[in-house]
Amino acid sequence: MTDLNNLKIEPHFKLNFGKSGKNGNGGDGGSIFIFTEKLTGDGKILARGGRGKHGGKGGNINIVAKNNDFKGEVSVKGGDSYGK
């Protein structure tokens, strides 16, 4: 069980959505909300859209921490599009 007052992210926490079929659109990235007293670690927090005819939108990440000592990557990114 994780102590939610002292959250450590290693190696990563991610919401990545897979690619679609031949003519489908990529799924949109999800939402990550972290609410903790202390955040540490050096991993990755990712919310990425999926690949598709039209790439999915990147998600969103919200972090509320009284003590934020997180040294890792926080990233949202839209999915790749392979066009028509």
Residue pairs with C-beta under 8 A, 6 or more apart in sequence:
4 35
4 36
5 36
5 37
5 38
6 36
6 37
6 38
6 40
7 34
7 36
7 38
7 39
7 40
7 41
7 65
8 39
8 40
8 41
9 39
9 40
9 41
9 43
9 44
9 45
9 70
9 72
10 41
10 42
10 43
10 72
11 43
11 44
12 43
12 44
12 45
12 46
12 72
13 32
13 43
13 44
13 45
13 46
14 44
14 45
14 46
14 47
14 48
15 29
15 30
15 31
15 32
15 46
15 47
15 48
15 59
16 29
16 46
16 48
16 50
17 26
17 27
17 28
17 29
17 30
17 48
17 49
17 50
17 56
17 79
18 27
18 50
18 51
19 26
19 50
19 51
19 52
19 79
20 26
20 27
20 50
20 51
20 52
20 53
22 53
23 53
24 52
24 53
25 52
25 53
25 54
25 55
25 56
26 49
26 50
26 51
26 52
26 53
26 54
26 55
26 56
26 79
26 80
26 81
27 49
27 50
27 52
27 56
27 79
28 49
28 50
28 56
28 57
28 58
28 59
29 47
29 48
29 49
29 56
29 57
29 58
29 59
29 60
29 76
29 77
29 78
29 79
30 47
30 59
31 47
31 59
31 60
31 61
31 62
32 45
32 47
32 59
32 60
32 61
32 62
33 61
33 62
33 64
34 45
34 61
34 62
34 63
34 64
34 65
35 64
35 65
36 64
36 65
36 66
37 65
37 66
37 67
38 65
38 66
38 67
38 68
38 69
39 63
39 65
39 67
39 68
39 69
39 70
40 69
40 70
41 70
41 71
41 72
42 70
42 71
42 72
43 72
43 73
44 72
44 73
44 74
44 75
45 61
45 63
45 70
45 72
45 73
45 74
45 75
46 73
46 75
46 76
46 77
47 58
47 59
47 60
47 61
47 75
47 76
48 58
48 59
48 75
48 76
48 77
48 78
48 79
49 55
49 56
49 57
49 58
49 59
49 77
49 78
49 79
50 56
50 79
51 79
51 80
51 81
51 82
52 79
52 81
52 82
53 81
53 82
53 83
53 84
54 81
55 78
55 79
55 80
55 81
56 78
56 79
57 78
57 79
58 76
58 77
58 78
58 79
59 76
60 76
61 74
61 76
63 70
63 74
